[in-house]
Amino acid sequence: MQLTPEVEAPTITVETDWPGRSPLEIETEIIFRQEEELKSVEGLQRMVSSSHYGEGEIELEFAVGTDLNQAMLRVNSRLQQVRNYPETAEPPILNTADLSDRSIAIFIVTPMPPSPEELNTFVEEHPELAEDPEFQQRFQQLQSNLINPGLAILRLHELSQAFPAAEALLPDSLDVTSYKRFAEATIETQFERIDGVSDAQVRGGREQEVQVIIDPQRLAARRLTIEDVRRALQLENKDTSAGTLAEGKRDYVVRTIGQFRSPKAIEDVIIDTQNGAHVYIKDVAQVDFGWKKREWVIRRYGGEGIYIRVKREAGSNVLAVMDGLQAVTQELNQKALKRKGLVLTQVYDETDYIRDSIDLVTQNLLIGSVLTVLALLIFLGSWRSTLVIAVAIPLSLVSTFLILSILGRTLNVISLAGLAFAVGMLVDNAVVVLENIFRHHQQGDNPFQAAVKGAKEVWGAVVASTVTTLAVFLPVVFVKEEAGQLFQDLALAISSAVGISLFVSITVIPTFAAKLLKNHPEAVDEVEEEENPSRGRRFFRRVATLPKRFGNGFVASIVEANRWLLGGVVRRVVLIVSLVAISLGFTWYLMPETEFLADGNKNLMRLTLVPPPGYNIDELLEYGVLLEERLKPYWSTDPGSPEAKKLTHPIIQDFFFSADPREVDLGVRAANPDRAGELRPLLEEITADIPGVYVKIRQSSVFPIGSGGSRTIDLEIRGPELDHLVTLGKKILNDLPEVLPGASAFPSPSLDLASPEIQVIPKAEQQQEMEVPSDQLGYTVDALVDGAYASDYYLDGEKIDITIMGQSKFAQRTQDLAMLPVATPYGTTIPLGGLANIQMSSGPLEIHRSERQRSFTIEIEPPPEVPLERAMKILQAEIVEPIEQDVAQQGLYHLELMGAASKLTETWNALWFNLLLALMITYLLMAALFESWLPPLVIMFSVPLGAVGGIGALWLMNLWVNQPLDVLTMIGFVILVGTVVNNAILIVHQALQNLRNGFEAEEAILDSVRTRIRPIFMTTLTTVLGLAPLVFYPGSGSELYRGIGCVVLGGLIVSTIFTLFLVPTLFSLFVGMQLRSGRSFQEDFEDTHFVEPAVASAGANGTGNNHGVSIHDHEHETDHIFP
């Protein structure tokens, strides 16, 4: 079970760590070399990379359908050809990813609040506090927040400040950040063992290390350097196997034990022997456990914690995965975490939205089924007939679930919506078969004989008509873009359901009818007339026959209107031209601009704040705390309280943020999930007056694209020089407010290249003289400033770093660098300034590359009132083209609209082609069924009527709720092609049959209209009622299918009404041309074999005709089926 179908977007990432290195070094020494080898990997479509401080990543995108296992082998083979990686660089790590590779759950570890029992005990021990009204109010607030541990700890601190006695309830002094290794070993491990979890990542906290704190003076006194210390640590920290020794009947494994197992073992490492005396590590350094510098800080409700995010495997049942995560969380909280005074809290659950969406679409499916059955009952006027036909709905739906499972498809909102769309179509084949069975029953056959004969006569026609309906979905299979893969589940669900309904109609329906029909046809559902009925019975009879009397009157009026139209050629031409022109005109006028996909309304708003370059993590933490304080009135106020009513924005149910060296990322969830989007103005308010920062606010999207949503346009700028790329990027940011007012823009990476650097430039002569080569000098500076990796140490089975570092007093200010004491082999220490020039400079904090060129991306989100298509046209005309003309002579810089923009263009082009293909397939199938080219042309004129109905319905829908024309909605027009033509088929086919039976042209057409109005309206009404709940019931996930239902519903209604006039009129002109040519219809069609009348009615909107019965008898024979 999932929210959406699995969308394949084969991607391989190559991650390479090189600790302590700048982005420029990462790009030059690692990314360049890897890209050179990977550029020609078979099947590669796009290659992008990013270089950060200490790490580089390359992302390889492959064509849909690529075998990722084979692609991994090819990529790995290419990477093996990269030679001479830097010595301290880690080997590259390969990972696969797709669109489902995103977090489904977020957890945070915080101190455990007191239990309800502990609170009650405290109150019993302090009866004087229990009588204080303020204490009672605060205590009740604390009790109500126990379900939220982070907020409960905050309430407890507030209570203890007002009433110091409550400090006894506070958890013991507990540094949660020191439990990162525990979280990785316990929580991460337990989560990754759950079936369906692909990855669990721990962020925040601090990493433990063994610190070897060097004294340069002691080193120099012994003529040693930091390089000597590193070499000694690396050489001694090894266990070596020495083979086996056989003695007697035993084999002994011989091992040389050298691996460090305690800090003392490190202290006792011998660096050198001088004059017969050993020099130990402890002689020149102190060894102890310590903590690395913080890379991530996680805060929730004012307290720091540890953050765990979980990703699921592609194809896994997300609901089952979440159940497993929550079961493990409960077990950890009761055992391992409880013993340490910690608690694990889930702060984001993607399945909340999924469960709500599935519940809504399931409810709509059930309501649509009930409405369809009620419509059948009204039209049939018989509970027996209704029961026989209605049995097709559950049988078809249940069988479809089985087919989807066999085909390996997941059950999701899209496929469930497809089943809901099909509910009204499932009864059509059953109506055709049952009608023919009733005809034989009324002619005197017993129920069993009637069932056998009736089903045998029409099964071929029903098969042919079902194939006509299913054929329009064939082109959908060829849409390989991401949105096209969403169509496939929808098309498969509808096709399977309609196909199963065919099987049910020719097997189950005859059997069921044979059991339910009475032995005497004259008794079938007829009300026995009374000679002197009572007044109440007369009233009931009049009410019961009201639908039939209204239907007869309506049919007569439609027939008379057509009789008047057929009375003159000018009238017919004017009507045809008018209807077609109005359809095309309104379609063009009302045609909305397109979007890519709906973002949905997930209950998670994210705010990303990027400060000026060079800010350290403590400063970023200050930004986060500032935002935390500004949001506090919303996350610390209880819903429903008097304070909550005074607030201007929705109450926040949960709040957390993370700070890393590049940005602050904040997440908030609304107490009312339906109002999550209303938190955007609040987030804009709290960041509006913060100078010098870039801010990106986005709601978690159902269809995320990169770091944005389905409305994010990535304007990519590529070229060789960073400085010129920055100039172009800044020009775009300056022009954007004028070109596209209200749009938000976020550069990635930052356009500010002034990330401060201190460059150490060696002096060659002094280096040579003091025998300190550049690599040793660089390592020494790294060790004295930040700590440099030397070797590994295993603590409780977990690997941590052994780090060589200097005393903190050596490098507290930038001015101190020149005075760093560098120990030399000559027994002296020389200030760093004597071996190198120290100068201030700047450089990029992050470097991106696209197709082996440096690049920047401006992420642009148009304002809600501007459709994506219009925004793309504006950006292309006002920004991209002018800049490209300016740099055209250089030919080295390129601008391209990527992200949702490129995906919309690709999908739109594919859809247009496949829509035309669907029209062609429909026409050719009808030509084959009619064995003529001209009648299908008449029928195809009903398609524009369906299109204008769909466009008009979208326009009306947008008066009530925002419903864009996105690529999912476009599939509604493909469905219309296969449905609206069936009403026209009914009329044309019956008219042709009448002409073959000797009717005059006008009477043949009028009689076809008269006999086909009822089945047309019956099947149209059942389909419309099946669709109505999907269109008119708002809620989670409805934005995924509401547009499709709106298009199909509007198209059916409009085409049904106007087809009754357009098709007869157009067909009469066709008949006239045939007659004027001197050819009769009897001559034209006497050798052809038309499909039986049921062909037109077994599709989405048709209903079968009686077979082998004269047209004059048709209306009488169907009185028991249609009132």
N, C-alpha and C positions, 0 to 999 in steps of 0.2 A: 504494500500500500504506500503510495507516494502522493505528493501534491500534483506534480506534472510528470509526463513520461520522461524516460531517460533520453537525454539529448547528447548525441555523440559529437564531441569536438576533440579529436585525438591530439593530445599535447604531451610533450616530454620536457621536463626541466632538468637542467644540469647545474648543480650548486657546488661551488668551490670556495672553501674558506682559506683565508690567508691572514691569520690574526695580526692585528696592529698595523695593517697596511692601508694607505690612502686609496680613494677611488681611482686616482690617476695610475697608481701602481698596479692596482687590480686590473684595470683596463689594458695597460700596456703588457704586463707580464703573463696574464692569464686569458682574458677575454679575447684579445687579438688572436692569440695562438689557437684557441678552441674554435673561434668562428672560421678561421682559415680552413680548418679540417672539416667542419660541419656544414659548410656552405653548399656542398653538393650531395648531401644525403638524399637518397632516392625517396620521392614522395613529399619532400619538404615544401611547404607553401609559404611559410613566413618565419623569420627568425628575428627575435628581439632579445636584448640583454640589458642588464643593469649592474652597475658597479657601485657598491656601498663601502663604507669603512669596514674593512676586514672580510668582505665576502663579495663574490660575484655570482650572477645567475644568468643563464641563457634559457630562453623559452622557445621551443620548436613546435610549430603548429603544422599538422599533417592533414591531408585530405580526408574527408569523411569516408569511412570504410576501411581505413588503413589498419592493418594488424599491428597493434602496439607492441606485441612481443617481438615481432620481426623488426619493427622500427627501432626498438630498444637495442637489439643486437647490432643493427647497422650503426646506430649512434655510438654505442660503446666501442665498436671496432674503429670508428674514426677517432674517437678520443684517445685510443691506445697509441695513435700515431703522433700525438702531441708530445714533444720531447722537452726535457730540461725544465720541468716545473721548478719554481723556487723551493729551496730546501725545506723551509718551514710551512709550505702550503700543504693543506690536506688534500687527499685524493678526491677527484670529483665524484659527486653522488647523483645518480639518476633517479628520477621519479616520474610517474605518469599522472596525468590529471585529466579531468573533463569538467563539464559544467556542473555536475553534481558534487564536485570536490569542494564543498564549502561547509562551514561550521553548522551543525544542526543543534548544538547545545553548548552553553557556556556555564562553567561552574566557578565559584570563588571560595577559597578556604579562609575562614576567619575564626577568631576566638569563639568558643561556645558560651552562649549566655546561660544564666541559671535556669534550672528546670522549674516548672510550676510548683513542685513540691518544696523546692528550696525557697521560693518566694513566699509560700504559705507559712513555712517555718519561721522565716524572718519576721513576718507580720505578727505571728504568735509571740515571738520573743520581744517585740517592740509594740506593745498595745497602745502606748502613748502616741505613736505615729499614726496608727490606724484611725485615730479620732480626728486627725488634722485634715480638713477638706482639701487643701492643696496636695498633700501627700496622697490622699485617696485618688484624686484626679490623675496625678502623675503615675501612680502605681497601676491604675486601671489601663492607662495608655501603654505602660510597659507590658502588661499582661496581654493586651490585644496585639502587640507587635512581636510576640515570641516566635510567631511563625516565620518572621524575617530576622534572622540572627544579627545581621549587620545593623539594622535599625534598632533592634532590641538593645544591643550594646550601647548605641548612642543614647537611647532613652535612659539606660542605667547610669551613664555618666551624668546626664542632666539631673537625674534624681539624686545622685550622690553629691552633686554640687549644691543642691538646695537642702539636702538632708544628709550631712556627713556620715551618719550611722549606716547609710545604705552602701558605703564603700565596701562593707563586708561582702556584698553581693558581687562586686566586680571580679572578673577572672584574675588569677594570679598574673603577675608581670610576665607577659608572654610575647616574644618576638616571633610573629608568624612568618616573617620573611626568612628566618633561619631554617625553615622546614622545607625548603625547595627540594633538596635531595630526597627527603622523605616522600614528598608529593610525587616525584618522578618514579621512585622505587615502588610506591604503594598504589597511589591513585591512578597514575598514568598506566601502570602495568595492568591493573585490574580492568580499567576501561578498554584497553586494547585487546584484552582476551575475549571481549563480548563479540559474538557473531554479528558481523555487519559493520563493525567499527574499523575504519582504515587507519586512523591516526588520532592520537590524543597528545596535545602539546601543552606543556607547562610554561607559563610566563610569570615574571615577577619573582620576588624573593631574591636571595643572595646565594652565590655559589661559593662553596668552601674550597680552599686551596692550602697547600703547604708553602709557607713563605720562608725563603732563605734570604735574610736581610743582611746584605753585605756591608762591611766597613772598608771603604776604599783605602784608608790609611793602613790598616792591618795587611791588606792585600799587598800594597806597595812595599811595605816593610819586608815582606817575604818574597819580593820580586815576582808576584803573581798577578794575574789579571782576571777579570770576570769571565773571559773566555776559558781560562783554565778551570774555573769552578764548574762552568757548564759542561765541559768535556769530561770532567771527573764524574759528575752526576749521571751523565748519559752512559759512560762506560761501566760503572759499577751497578747500575740499577737493572740487572738482568739475571734471570734464572736460565741456566743452560743445561740441556740434556746431554749426558755423557754416555749414552747407550745403556747396555745391560750387561750384567756379570752373572755367569752361571756358576753355581756352587752346589754340588750334590744334586738334589732334585728340585732346587729352587732357582729362579731367575730374579736377580735384583736390578731394579732400575736405578741407574746412577745419575744424580742431578747435582749441578753446581748452583748453590743458593746464593743469590746476590741481590734479589729484588728487595727494595726497602719495605719494611713492615712496621716502622715506628719512626718518629722524628729523630730519636736518638741514633738510629741506624744511619740517618742522613748526616747527623753531626759527626759520626765516626768515619765518614768517608775520607780517605787520604787523597789530598790533592797533589802533593809532591813530597819528595824526600830531599832534604838539604843538610849536607854535612852529617849524615847519619841520623838526622832527626826528622820525624814525620810531621807534615803540616796537614791538620785536619780541617774539615769544614767548620767545626766549632771554634777553631782558632781565628777565623776571619769573618764569621757570620753567626747570626742567631737563627735558629730553626724553630718554627712553631706553626700551628694551624691559624689560619686567618680567613678573611673574606675578600672576594674579588670586588671590584667597583660595580656598582649597580648598573645594569643595562635596562631594566624594566622596573617601573613602580606601578603597582595596582592599588587603587583606593576605592572603597565602597562605604558610603555613609560615614566619611570622615576617618576611617581606619584602613590601614594597609592590609593587603591579603595576597594570596597566590591565585593565579587565574589559570584555568584549564579549559581549553576549547577542544571539541570533539568533532571529527569528520566521519562520514559514513562511506562505506564501499558502494560503488556503482551497482545498481540492481538490487540492493538490499531493501528489505521492508523497513522503512524509517520508523514506523510505529512500533514494530517489534524491537528495533534497536533502542528506541527511547525507553521502552519498558525495561529493557535490560540495564540501561544506564541508571535508571531510577532505582531499580532493585539493588544494584551494586552500591549506589550512593547511600541507600538506607542501611545496608550492611556495614559499610565503612563508618557511618556516623554512630552506629551502635557498638562498634568494636574498636578498630584501629585508631580512628580519629578521636573517639571519646576518651581513650586512655591518655591522649596527649592534650586534652582540653581544647580540641579543634572541632569545627563543624564544616561540612561541605554543603554549599547552597547553590541550587540551580538558578541562574539569573536570566537565562534565555532558553526557551524551548520552542523549536520550530514546529513541533507537532501540534501546538496549540492552534495555530492557523490552519494546519492540515486537517485536524479533526473537525474544526468548525466548518471548513470548506466541504469536507466529505459528508458531514451531517446535513448541510444545506442542500447539496446536490441530490443526496439520497431522499431527503424530504420532498424535493421538487419532482423527483422521479416517481415517488408514490402518489403525490397529488396529481401529477399528470396522468398516471394510470387510472386513478379513480375518475377523473374528469372524462377521460376517453370512454370508460365503461358507461358512465352516465349518459354521454352523448349517444352511444350505441343504443342504450335502452330507450331514449327518447325517439330516435329515428326508427328503431325496429319495432317498438311497441310490444315487445315480447321478451319476457325474462328468459325463456328457453333459448331463443335465438341469441340473445345477448350473452348468455353463459357459454354457449358453444363457441362464439367468436372470441369472447374475452379470454378464453383459456390459452389463446395464442400468446398473450402478453407474458405471463410468468414463465411459460415453457421456453419461449424465445430468449428471455432475459437470462434465465438460469443457464441455458445451454451456451449463451454467449460468454458467460464467465468461464465456462470450461474451455472454450476455444481460445480465449485470451491467455489462459493459463498454459495450455498446450503449446501455444506459439511463443511462450516466454515473455509475454507482455505484462507489465505491472498494472495493477488496478489503481487508477488515479482520478483526479477530478475531471480531466479531459475525457477519458474513456467513459466515465459514468455520465457525463453530460451527453456524450454521443448516444448512449442508451436511452437517456431521457428524450433526446431528439427523435429517436426511432419509435418511441411508444405509440405515437399516432399512426405510424406507418405499418406497424406489425399486424393490424387487424385487416388490412386491405385484401391480402390473399385469402384470408379466412372468409371474408364477405363474399368474394367471388365464388368460392367452392360451395359455401352454404346456400347461396342463392340458386345455384344450379341443382343442388340436392333437393331443395324445396320445390323446384319446378317439377322434377320427376315425381316427387311425393304427391303433389297436387294432381298429377296426371293419373294417379291410381296405384303407383308402385308402393310396395310396403317399405318401411324405413330402411331395411337392409339393402334391398334392391336399389332404392333411390340413392343411397349413399355410394354404392359401388358405381352405378352409371354416372351419377353426377360428378364424382371425382375423376373418373376415367376420361370423361369428355373434355375437362378443362385443364388437366394437369400440364399438358404441353404449352397451352397458352399462358398459364401462370408462370411456368419456368421462363418462357421467353420474356414476359413483362418484367420479371424480377431482374433478369440479366440487364435489361434496359436501364433500370434504376441503379443497379450496382456499377454500371459501366462508367458513370461520371466520376467515380472515385479512383479509377485506374490511373489517371495522370498524377494523382497525389503521391503515388508510390515513387515517382521520379523526382520529387522535390527533395533534394538532399540537404538543403540549408537547415540551420538549426530550427527555424520556425516550421519548415516542412516536416521535420521529424515529429513535431507536435501534432501535425495534421494526420499523420499515419495512424496514431492511436484512435483519433476521432473517426477516421474513415473505416478503420478495421472494426471498431465497435458497432457502427451503424450497419456496415456491410454484413457482419456476422449475424446481427440480430435480424435483419431483413431476410438474409439467406436461410436462417433457421425457421423464420416464420413461413417460408415457402414449404419446407419439409413438414412443419406442423400442419399446414393447411391441406396437404394431400395425404396425410396419414392419420393424424390425431382427430382432425375436425370431422372427416367422414365417420369415423368410429364413434365419436361422441354424439354426432347428430343421429346416427342410427339408434342409439340408446335412448335419446331424449325425445325423438319425434313420436307422436302418437300414431296408432295404427290407422286412424280415420282422419284423413287430411282435412275433412270439413270441420273437424273439431279443433284444429290447430289454432290456439290462441284467439279464438273467436268468442265474443261475448254473446251469450244467448239472449236473444231479444225477448222482452216481456211485453205482453199485450197491454197492460195498464201499469207501467212503471210508476213508482212514487215520485214525488216532486224532487226529493233528494237525489234519487237515481237519475232523473232527467238532467239535473244540474251537473252531476258527476260525469254523465255521458257527454254532455256538451263540452265540459272542460277537457275530458280525455281526448275528444276528437278535434280540439282547437288547433293543435299543431298540424294535423292533416289538412284541415280546412284552410289554414293560413298558407300551407305549402302549395295546395292546389291553386289558390289565388295568385301566389307569387309566380308559379310556373306559367300560368296563363298570361300574366302581364309580360313576362320575359318573351314568351312566344309571340305575342302580339307586337311587341316592340321590334322583334326581328322580322316579322311579317311586313311591317311598315318600311323597315330599312331595305328589305329585299325588293321593294316595289319600284326602285329607281336606281339606275347606275350611278348617277351623280351623288345620291345620298350615300351609297356604299363607298365610293371613292373618297368623299369628304370625311366619312367616319374613319376609314382606314388611315388616311393621311393625318387626320387630326390626332387619333390615338397614338400612332407611332411618333409623330412630331412632339406631342405633349410628353410622351414617355422619354424620348431622347432629350428633350429640352429640360425637363425637370431633373433628369438624371445628371445632366451637365451642370445645371444651376445649383442643385442641392448636394452635389458630390463633395464630401468633406476631404480635407487633406489628411494624409495618412500618418499613422504612428507605427512603431515597430511592434512592441508587445506591452501588455499592461504590467505596471509595476506591482499591482496588488496593494494590500493595506496591512502589511505585517506590522506587528506591534514591537518595532525596534527602530528608533531614530538614532543615527550616528552623526557625530560632529567631529571633524578632523581639523585641528589647529596646527599650522606649521609656522613656527616663529622665525625671526631672522636667523641666518646661518651662524653657527658658532656657539649658540646657547647650549649650556650644559644641562644635564638631566635634572639638577636641582632647580634650575630656572624654569624648565618645562613643568616640573612638579608644582611650582608656584602658580603657573598659568592654570593648571588643573584644579588647584585648590581655590583659585579665584572663581572659576566656573562653578565649582561645587558650592561655594558660599552663595553665589547669585541664584542658583537653582534650589537652595535649601528650603525656601518657603513652599516649594511644590513637592519635594520628596520627603520632607519631614512632617507634612500636614496629613492627618488622617482623612480619608474620603468620608464625606457626609458630615464633617464637623463644621461648626460656624465659620472657622477660619477658611475652610476650603471653599465655602460659598462666596467669599470675598475675592478670591483669586480670579484673574482674567484668562487663565489658560488651564488646560486639563491637569489634574493631579498626576504626579509621577509615581508609579508603583515601584519601580526599581531604577537605580542609578549606579553607575560605576565608570571609572576612567582609567586609562593606562597612559603612562608617559615613558617614552624611549628617547634615544638621542636625536631623533628626527622630528617627532610630532607628539601631540596629545590626541588621543582617540577616546571620545566620550560616548557612552551608550545610555539611552533612557527608554523606559517602557511606560506607557500610559496605564493608569488604573482601569480606564475604560478602553479596551482594545480598539473599538471602532473609532476612537478619537486620536489615535496615534499620530496621524498626519497633522493634527492641529498643534502639535508640539513644535513644528518648524518655526513659526513666528517667535516663540519663546526663545529658541536657540539663537535665532537671528538677533533678538534683543540683547542677550547677554554677551554677545561678541561684537556688537556694533561699534563700541568705543575703544576696542583694543587696537592700538596702532601697530603698524608694521608686520601684521600677520596675515597669512592666507587661511581662509576658513572654507571648509566644504561641509555642507549639511545634506544628508540624504536619508531616505527611508529604506530600510532593508527591502530589496526587490525580490519578487518571485523569479525573475529572470535576470540575475546579475550579469553584467558584461564587464570584464576586467574589474576595476575598482569602482565602477559606476553602475547605474541601473539601465533599464531599457529605454530611457530618454536621454542618455548621456552621449553627446557628440564629442568624439576625440579628434581634435584638430592637431594632426601630427606634422611637425616641422623637422625636416632632415637636411643634413649638410655636414661639411667637414670641420668648420670652425665653431667652437662653443660661443665665442664672443658675438659672432654675427647671428647665431641662432637665438641668443639671449635678446639681441636687439629686435629681431623679428617678433619674438614672443612678447616682449614688452609693448611693441606697437599694437599687436593684436589685443592685448589686455586693455590698452588705452582706448582703442577704437570700439571695442565691443559694447560698452554701455550706450553708445550712440547708435550703433548698427542694430543691436538687439536689446532694447531696454528691458530690464527686469531679469535678464539671464545671469546665472551665476557661473563664474569661471574659476578654475583651479589649475595652476601649472604643476606638471609632474615631469621631472623634478623641479625644485625651486629655480627660478630665473636669477636668483642672486648667487653669483659665483664668489662672493666675498667671505666664504667660510674661512676664518682666520687660520693661518698656518705659521709655524716657526720652522724655517728651513735651516738645516745644519749642512753647510757646504764644506766638505773636508779641504784642508790645505795639504796638497800633495807632498811638498817637501818636508813639512813637519811630521806628517804621517810616516814617511819613509825613514826619517831620522829616529823617531821614537818606536818604530816597528809596530805601528797600530794600523793595520789595513782597514779599508772602508767598511767591510762587512762586520769586523769586530767592533769598530767604532759605533756603527749603527746599533748593534746588539747592546753595547754598553749603555748608550744613551737611552735605549728602550727600557733597559733594566732599572736605571737610576730614576727615570721619570715615571714610568707606568707599570713596571714589572714585566719581565720577559719569561716566556715559557722555557723550561729546561728539560723536564721529563715528566713521567707519570707516577702517581702514587695511588694505591688501592686502599680505600677506606670502607670497611664493612662490605667488601665485594664490589664497590662502585669506584670507578676511575676518576680521580681529581688531578689537577695540575700541580706540579712543583714549579714554583715561580721564583726566579732570582730578582730581587728588588733592592733599591737603596732606601736609606732612611728618609722619612717624610720631610725632614728639614732641608734636604738637598734641593728639592724642586717644589717650592710653594708659590713662587711668582715667576713671571716670564723673565725677569731680570736675573733670576738665579741660574738659568741654563748655562750662561757663559762661564759660571764658576763651578759647574759640576766637576767633581774630582775624578779624573780618569787615571786608574792605576796602569802603569807601564811595566814592561819586563825589566826595566833598568832600576827598579826599586824606588821610583818617584811617582807622585801624583801630579798631573798637569791639568790645569783648568781646561774645560772643553774649548773655551775661546782660544786657547793656544794651539789646538789641533784643527779647528774649523771656524768658519765665519758663521755667526748667528744672525739671521735677518728675518724680519717680519714679512709675511706674504699672505696670499689668499689662494683658494682653490675651490673647486666644486665639492659640495657635500655628497653628491650622487651624480652618476653619469649614466644616461640611457643611450642605447643604440638600437636602430631599426634597420634591418637589411644591411648590416655592416657599416652604417653611417651613424654618426652622433645625432641624437634627436631630443626634442622636447615635445611634450603633449599638453595641450590646453584642453582640459575637460570642461565642456560647456553644457550646462543644463538649461534649456529654454524655459521661459516662464510657463506656467500651466496653461495659459490661454493661447499659447503659440504652438501649433502642431509641429511635430518633428520634421515633416516634409517641408513646411514653410521655412522653418529655421535653417534647414540645410540649404535651401535655395538662397536665402539671404546671406548666409555665411559664404557660400560659393561665389555669389556675385559681388558682395561688398568687401570681402576680406581676402579670400583665396586668390581670385583672379587678378585683382590689382597688385598684390604682392608678387605673384608669379610673373606678371609683366615687368615688374621692377627688377627682378633678379633673373629674367630670362636670358640676358646676355651671358651671365656667368654660367648658367646651366648646372650649377652644383647644389642648389638648394631647392627642395620640393616641399609642397604643402598638400596634405591629403586628409579628407574627412574619413575617420575611422570609427570604430566602436559601433554604436547602434545605427549610425548613419550608413556605413558600408553594408551592414547586415540587412537594413531595410531595403537598400537598392538591390542587393543580390536576390532577396526573397521576392520583392515586387516584380522583378524581371522574370523570375522563374514562374511566379503565379500567373502572370499575363499569358505566358506561353501555354501553361497547363490549363488555363481557363478556355483558351481557344481550342486546345486539344480535346477538352471535355465536350465542347459544342460540336466539334467535328465527329467525335465518336458517337454522340447521341444522334446526330443527323444520319450517319451511315447505318447505325442499327435500325433506325426507323425506316430508312430506305430499304433495308433488307427485309424487314417485317412486312412492309407494304408492297414490296416488289415494284416500287415506283419511286421516281425522284421528286415528283411535284407535290404530293400530299405532305411529305415532311417539311417542305418549304413553308407551307401554310402554317404548320404546327410551330415551326421555329420562330414565327412572328410573335408568339406569346412570351418569348424570353425577355424582350425589352420591357414588357409589362411587369414581369417579376422583378427586374432590376430596379425600375423606378419605385416599386413598392418597398423593396429593401432599403433603398437610399432614403425614401420618405420616412420609413419607420425609424431609421437611425436619427434623422433630423428631429422627429418628434421626441424620441427618447432623450436627446440632449437638452430638451426643454425641462426635463425632470431630473436627470442625472447625467453626469459626464460619461459618454460612451464613444470613444474615438473609433475611427476606422483603422484598426490595427490589422496585422497580417493574419491573426486568428479569425477576426471578423470576416476577412475576405473569403475564407473557405465557405462561408454561408452562401455566397454567390455561386460557387461550384455546386453546392447542394441544390440550389434553386434550379440550375439547368436540368437536373434529373427529376425534378418534381413538378415544376409549373407546366411542362410540356404534356403531362399526362391528362390534364383536363382537356387540352386541345385534341389529344389523341382520341379521347372518348367521343367527342363530337364528330371529328373527321371520319373516324372509323365507322361509326354508326351510319353517317350519311352515305358513305360508300356502299355499305351493305344494303341500305334502302334503295340506292340507285340500281344495284345489281338485281334487286327484287322487283324492279319495274316502276318505282315511284317516279313522279315528276320531280325535276331538280329542286324547285322551291319547297315542295312538300317533304321531300327527302331530308332537306336541311332542317326545316322546322320540326319535323318529327324527331330528328336526332337531338335537337335542343330539348324538346319536351321530355324525351325519355332519359336523358342523361343529366338533367339538372339535379335530380335527387341524389344519385350516387356521387356526383361531383361535390355537392354541398356536404354530404355525409362524411366522406373521407377528408375533405378539407377541414371540416369542423373538428374531427377527431385529432387531426394533426395539429391544428392551432391550439386546441385545449391541452394537448400533450406538451406543447412548447411554452404555453403561457406562464407556468410557474417559473421556468428558467429565466424568462424575460423580466417578470414583474416582482420577483422576490429578491430583495437586495441582501447582501451579507458577504461573509468571507468567501473568496474564490469566485463569486458571481461575475467579477470583471473578466474572467477567463473565457466564459461561454455566453455571457449575456448578449454580446454583439452578434454572434452567430445566430442565436435564437431570434433576435430582433429582425435581422435581415430575412431569415426564412419565413418568419411569421408575417411580416409586412408584405413580402413578395407573394406569398400564397394568397393572402386576402385580396390584394389588388389584382393579381392575375386571374383569380377565380371570377371576380365580378366582371372584369372587362373582356375576358376571353369569351364569355357568353355572347358578346356582340361582335368582337373583332374577328374571331375565327369563322363563324357562320357567314359573315359578310365577305371576308376574303375568299373563303371556299366557294361562295356563289359566283364570284368573278372568275375563279378558276374553272368552274363548271361551264360558265358561259363561253369562255374561250374554247373549251373542248367541243361544245355543241356547235359554235360558229365554224369550227374547223371541219365540220361534217362528220365527226366521229361520235359514236354513242358510247356511253359508259359500259353498256353490256358487251360491246365489242372489245373495249380496252381491257376489261377485267375478267373476261370469261375464262381465260387460261391461267389466271394468277391464283395463288393460294394465300389469301390473307390469313394472318393469325386470327384466332378466335376472338370474339368481342372481349373476353376477359383480359387480353393483353394490355388493353389500355387502362384497365382498372387495377391491376396488381401492383402498380408502382406506388409512388408515394402519395398520389392524390387521386387515383382512379378507383373505380368500382366496376365489377364485372357486369356483363349483360347475360341474358338468357341465351342459350345456344340451341339452334335448330328450331326456334319459335318465331312466328311472324311478328313483325313490329307492332301490328295492331293489337296483339295479345299481350304485349310486354307489360303495359301499365297494370293490367288486371292481375297478371301473375305475380307481380311484386308487391301487391297490396299487403301481403302478410309479412313482408320484410321491411318495406319502406312505407311509412304512414302517408 
